[in-house]
Amino acid sequence: MAEIFCKKTLMEIMPAARAAIAEKMHDMDADQAYIAEKIGTTQPAVSQYLKGTRGKVADSMIKNQRMSKFLEGVMENLEDEGYDLNSHTCEICQEARETKVVDVPKGKDFLCPIELIRKEHGKQD
């Protein structure tokens, strides 16, 4: 039976993306409170991201050139007033799946609701 991929996204991909972005911002001397404000979380969560106790897939995101570049673009957008990281969950998920920075167990089918809607809409045209 197929499983909706959004669960994996919310439990694994988004925390990893936040961790990777937090690490990149921290490397640029941003403090934890500022990082927390920009990525929409708390300072203690940022502390855990930087210690590696949250966002376990962050290393693979940073090491993957395409994903790392994508996250740098996201990080630049975070400087814009009103840019909300959570509003871009689907884009981050899609990039993570395309770059294969997350493990998908063999034999397990995952469904993306957005892709299902696009396929269904395409059939009607």
C-alpha positions as CSV (number, residue, x, y, z in Angstrom):
1,M,0.0,0.0,0.0
2,A,1.3,3.4,-0.9
3,E,1.9,6.0,1.8
4,I,1.5,9.8,1.4
5,F,5.0,11.3,1.2
6,C,4.0,14.4,3.2
7,K,4.4,12.6,6.5
8,K,8.1,11.9,5.6
9,T,8.5,15.5,4.5
10,L,7.2,16.9,7.8
11,M,9.0,14.4,10.0
12,E,12.3,14.3,8.1
13,I,12.8,16.6,5.2
14,M,11.7,19.9,6.7
15,P,13.7,19.5,9.9
16,A,16.7,18.6,7.9
17,A,16.2,21.6,5.6
18,R,15.9,23.8,8.7
19,A,19.0,22.3,10.1
20,A,21.0,22.7,6.9
21,I,19.9,26.3,6.6
22,A,20.6,27.0,10.3
23,E,24.1,25.6,9.8
24,K,24.7,27.7,6.7
25,M,23.4,30.9,8.5
26,H,25.5,30.1,11.6
27,D,28.6,29.7,9.4
28,M,27.9,33.3,8.3
29,D,27.9,34.4,11.9
30,A,24.1,34.7,12.4
31,D,23.1,34.2,16.0
32,Q,20.6,31.5,17.0
33,A,17.7,33.9,17.8
34,Y,18.0,35.5,14.4
35,I,18.2,32.1,12.7
36,A,15.1,30.9,14.6
37,E,13.1,33.9,13.6
38,K,14.0,33.5,9.9
39,I,13.3,29.7,9.7
40,G,10.2,29.9,11.8
41,T,11.2,28.0,14.9
42,T,12.6,28.5,18.3
43,Q,16.1,29.2,19.5
44,P,16.3,25.9,21.4
45,A,15.4,24.1,18.1
46,V,18.2,25.9,16.3
47,S,20.6,24.9,19.0
48,Q,19.5,21.2,18.5
49,Y,19.9,21.6,14.7
50,L,23.4,23.0,15.2
51,K,24.3,20.1,17.6
52,G,23.0,17.6,15.1
53,T,20.3,16.2,17.4
54,R,17.5,17.3,15.0
55,G,17.4,17.2,11.2
56,K,19.4,14.0,10.7
57,V,19.4,14.3,6.9
58,A,21.0,17.7,6.9
59,D,24.5,16.4,6.2
60,S,23.3,14.7,3.0
61,M,21.5,17.9,1.9
62,I,24.6,20.0,2.4
63,K,26.9,17.5,0.7
64,N,24.6,17.3,-2.4
65,Q,25.7,20.2,-4.6
66,R,22.3,20.7,-6.2
67,M,20.4,20.6,-2.9
68,S,22.9,22.8,-1.2
69,K,22.6,25.4,-3.9
70,F,18.8,25.2,-3.7
71,L,18.9,25.8,0.0
72,E,21.3,28.7,-0.5
73,G,18.5,30.3,-2.7
74,V,16.0,29.6,0.0
75,M,18.3,31.1,2.6
76,E,18.6,34.3,0.4
77,N,14.8,34.4,0.2
78,L,14.5,34.3,4.0
79,E,16.0,37.8,4.0
80,D,12.8,39.0,2.3
81,E,10.1,40.3,4.6
82,G,7.2,38.0,4.6
83,Y,9.0,34.9,3.2
84,D,7.8,31.9,5.1
85,L,9.8,28.7,4.9
86,N,6.8,26.6,5.6
87,S,5.0,28.0,2.6
88,H,7.7,26.3,0.4
89,T,7.5,22.9,1.9
90,C,6.4,21.3,-1.3
91,E,9.2,22.9,-3.3
92,I,11.8,21.7,-0.7
93,C,10.3,18.2,-0.7
94,Q,10.3,18.0,-4.5
95,E,14.0,19.1,-4.6
96,A,14.9,16.6,-1.8
97,R,13.2,13.8,-3.8
98,E,14.8,14.8,-7.1
99,T,18.3,15.0,-5.6
100,K,17.7,11.7,-3.7
101,V,19.0,13.1,-0.4
102,V,16.3,11.1,1.5
103,D,16.1,7.4,1.8
104,V,13.0,5.8,0.4
105,P,12.8,2.1,1.5
106,K,12.8,-0.3,-1.4
107,G,9.5,-1.7,-2.2
108,K,7.7,1.2,-0.5
109,D,5.6,3.4,-2.7
110,F,5.1,7.0,-1.7
111,L,2.5,9.3,-3.2
112,C,2.8,13.0,-3.6
113,P,-0.7,14.7,-3.5
114,I,0.5,17.5,-5.7
115,E,1.8,15.1,-8.3
116,L,-1.5,13.1,-8.2
117,I,-3.5,16.3,-8.7
118,R,-1.3,17.3,-11.7
119,K,-1.6,13.8,-13.2
120,E,-5.4,13.9,-12.8
121,H,-5.6,17.4,-14.2
122,G,-3.5,16.3,-17.2
123,K,-5.8,13.5,-17.9
124,Q,-8.8,15.9,-18.2
125,D,-7.0,18.2,-20.7
